[in-house]
Amino acid sequence: MKFEVITKDKHTKAKTGKIYTDHGIIETPIFMPVGTVGSVKGVHQRELSEDIKAQIILGNTYHLYLRPGTNILNKAGGLHKFMNWDKPILTDSGGYQVFSLSHIRKIKEEGVTFRSHIDGSKHLFTPEKVVDIQRNLGSDIMMALDECPPYPSTYKYAKDSAGLTHRWLARGIKHFRETEGLYGHKQAFFPIVQGSTYKDLREMSAEKIASFGAEGNAIGGLSVGEPAEDMYRMLEIVNNILPEDKPRYLMGVGTPVNILEGIALGTDMFDCVMPTRNGRNGMLFTWQGFINIKNKKWEDDFSPIDPFGTSYVDSFYSKAYLRHLMKAGERLAGQIASIHNLAFYLDLVRVAREKINDGTFYEWKSKMVIQLAQRL
C-alpha cells in the first residue's frame, strides 16, 4: 500500500490524497460504508459501486469469524470473491465488538476470551490470531487488536488499557511481518491509538503507534459517548503527532458535521453505521439538513427526497412515498433510505476533496457545518 498526498489546504489541516492498493485507488478523504458481515445492510454491491460510488467498504473480523467462518471464506478465495466485490476492503479486528460484550468476555495479557453472541460458544482472540483471521479474509487493510475503553474511564483504566493495546500491537505487527497473504495481493496493517479523553495518554499512545512505522494509523476510542468538543480536541492532539504522509483513519465516526470537522483536523478515512442504521429508522441526511421522514409534515410532500442529491433514488422517489413505505413497515423503505444516505456521505467527501483542491474548503466547511446540523 502507498499513500500520496495531493493537495494541502492553506487554512486548515485538511488534505487530499490517494491510497494505492492492489484492488484499486482510494481518493481521500474518504467515507467507508460498513459491511459488517460481508454485506452493507440492504444494499446490493452493484448499487454500492455504481450509484453510491463507494471506493472501499469495511468488514468485521468478529462477525465474519463467527459466521460463516474462516474455513468457508478461505475456500471461497477470501472476502472479495465471497461477496463479489473487486474494490478495496478494510477489516476491523473485532476488538470493539468483543469489548462491547462486557458481560460475556474476559480481558487478559494473552488476549480476550469471549462467548459468541450467536450460540454462546467460547473463543479467544489474541493479537496473532486476529492477524491470521484477517489473512484468511484477505482484506486490503487490516487492523490491530486493541482494547477500546468505555467513556467515561478513570485515568488509571485508560492508561492500563492503552498499555495493553501497545503490547498487543507489538505482538500483532511482529506476526503480520512474519506472515504472508493468502490470495496473491498485498495487505496493510494499521495500529490504533487509544487513551480515552486524556491529553497525555493520547499523546503517549500516538507517539508509540507512530514509532512502529506502519503503512497507516487509526484513531479509536472516540465517538463512544464523549462530547463532540472532546473528540475534536483529542483528534487534533493525535493528528499533530501521527505522520502526515500515512493515512489517518478515525474509527466509527460519524455525523456529516463530525466528518467535515475531522477532515479539517487532518483525518483521511472515516466509517460509521449511521447512514444505514439511521436510514432504516427514518433519518435522512440531506444537503439542507437532516429530516425524520416519518413526521407527518412529509405526508403530502411530493418533492424529491433530496433535490441536490446525486443518487437515482433522490429524484426517483418522493418524500411522501418514502414516508408511506416507512409507516407501512415496507422493507424497501430501509433500502431507499440507506442508498440515499450512503450516496450523500460519499458525495460529501467528494465535494470536500474538490473544495480542498480548489482552495475553498475553509469557507465551504464553515457554512456546511451549520447547514447540515439543521433539523428540517
HELIX and SHEET records of a PDB file:
HELIX    1   1 GLN A   45  ARG A   46  1                                   2    
HELIX    2   2 GLU A   47  ASP A   51  3                                   5    
HELIX    3   3 THR A   61  LEU A   66  1                                   6    
HELIX    4   4 THR A   70  ALA A   76  1                                   7    
HELIX    5   5 LEU A   79  MET A   83  1                                   5    
HELIX    6   6 GLY A   95  SER A  100  1                                   6    
HELIX    7   7 SER A  102  ILE A  104  5                                   3    
HELIX    8   8 PRO A  127  LEU A  137  1                                  11    
HELIX    9   9 TYR A  155  GLU A  178  1                                  24    
HELIX   10  10 LYS A  199  SER A  211  1                                  13    
HELIX   11  11 ALA A  228  ASN A  239  1                                  12    
HELIX   12  12 PRO A  256  ALA A  264  1                                   9    
HELIX   13  13 MET A  274  ARG A  280  1                                   7    
HELIX   14  14 LYS A  296  TRP A  298  5                                   3    
HELIX   15  15 TYR A  312  PHE A  316  1                                   5    
HELIX   16  16 LYS A  319  ALA A  328  1                                  10    
HELIX   17  17 ARG A  331  ASP A  358  1                                  28    
HELIX   18  18 PHE A  361  GLN A  371  1                                  11    
SHEET    1   A 3 LYS A   2  LYS A   8  0                                        
SHEET    2   A 3 LYS A  15  THR A  21 -1                                        
SHEET    3   A 3 GLY A  24  THR A  28 -1                                        
SHEET    1   B 5 ILE A  30  MET A  32  0                                        
SHEET    2   B 5 MET A 269  ASP A 271  1                                        
SHEET    3   B 5 ARG A 248  LEU A 250  1                                        
SHEET    4   B 5 ASN A 217  ILE A 219  1                                        
SHEET    5   B 5 ILE A 192  VAL A 193  1                                        
SHEET    1   C 4 ILE A  57  ASN A  60  0                                        
SHEET    2   C 4 ILE A  89  ASP A  92  1                                        
SHEET    3   C 4 ILE A 141  MET A 143  1                                        
SHEET    4   C 4 ALA A 188  PHE A 190  1                                        
SHEET    1   D 3 ARG A 105  ILE A 107  0                                        
SHEET    2   D 3 VAL A 112  ARG A 115 -1                                        
SHEET    3   D 3 LYS A 122  PHE A 125 -1                                        
SHEET    1   E 2 MET A 283  PHE A 285  0                                        
SHEET    2   E 2 PHE A 290  ASN A 292 -1                                        
END                                                                             
